[in-house]
C-alpha cells in the first residue's frame, strides 16, 4: 500500500507537529528518570534519539520537499 503525495504530506505534518513533540517529552522524561547522566553522555543520547525517531517514517518524508509528481502543469 503506497500513500499518495497528498497523504504523505499530511502525515508528515502530523508527525512533525504532534508526534515529534510527544517523542521529545518522552525522551526527556526517560532521561530525567535515569537521574541525568553526564552532559556528554546525555548529548550523545539525545543526538541518537533525534535521528532514530525518523527512521521508521522515512517513506513518509521521502520526496515531500519536491513538487507534486501527479500535479498537472
HUPEWO-V788707 format. One record per residue. N is the residue number from 1. RES is the residue in one letter. BURIAL is + if it has 16 or more other ideal C-beta (glycine too) atoms within 10 Angstrom, else -. Layout:
n-><N | N>
res-><RES | RES>
burial-><BURIAL | BURIAL>
This chain:
n-><1 | 2 | 3 | 4 | 5 | 6 | 7 | 8 | 9 | 10 | 11 | 12 | 13 | 14 | 15 | 16 | 17 | 18 | 19 | 20 | 21 | 22 | 23 | 24 | 25 | 26 | 27 | 28 | 29 | 30 | 31 | 32 | 33 | 34 | 35 | 36 | 37 | 38 | 39 | 40 | 41 | 42 | 43 | 44 | 45 | 46 | 47 | 48 | 49 | 50 | 51 | 52 | 53 | 54 | 55 | 56 | 57 | 58 | 59 | 60 | 61 | 62 | 63 | 64 | 65 | 66 | 67 | 68 | 69 | 70 | 71 | 72 | 73>
res-><X | X | X | X | X | X | X | X | X | X | X | X | X | X | X | X | X | X | X | X | X | X | X | X | X | X | X | X | X | X | X | X | X | X | X | X | X | X | X | X | X | X | X | X | X | X | X | X | X | X | X | X | X | X | X | X | X | X | X | X | X | X | X | X | X | X | X | X | X | X | X | X | X>
burial-><- | - | - | - | - | - | - | + | + | - | + | + | - | - | + | - | - | - | - | - | - | - | + | - | - | - | + | - | - | - | + | - | - | - | - | - | - | - | - | - | - | - | - | - | - | - | - | - | + | - | - | - | - | - | - | - | + | - | - | + | - | - | - | - | - | - | - | - | - | - | - | - | ->
